[in-house]
Amino acid sequence: MILGSVVDSDINEKRIAISLDTVKKYISNGFSVQLEKDFGKNSNINDSELQKLGAKISTKDEIYKTSDIIIKINCPSDSEISLIKDGSFLGLEQPKQNLNVYYFSLLLFQIYIRW
């Protein structure tokens, strides 16, 4: 299963959705982790550090098109939503910023659980 995370589209956002420790945990539990180039730049984490842990560095488009699970801080923009692979699960740390996406993701999650 491929887990991906991208640099947040909000230029004021300095947090990252997945820490170094979390990358290690996901990989040790069998996930493939792919992160956007310069993912940890605002947290003083180099791509090479993430690669040493086993993360793949990729483009935003590639991550959205291939990830089974996408983890972000804020809701994706409309242009990002159009890139997300069908059937992907979206995990948001601050989901109520864009209520339309928040309610849509809740609906999808409910459908997924009931299926």
Secondary structure as UniProt FT lines:
FT   STRAND          2..5
FT   TURN            11..12
FT   HELIX           20..28
FT   TURN            29..30
FT   STRAND          32..36
FT   TURN            37..40
FT   HELIX           41..43
FT   HELIX           47..52
FT   TURN            53..54
FT   STRAND          56..58
FT   HELIX           60..66
FT   STRAND          69..74
FT   HELIX           78..81
FT   TURN            82..83
FT   TURN            86..87
FT   STRAND          89..94
FT   HELIX           95..97
FT   HELIX           99..114
//
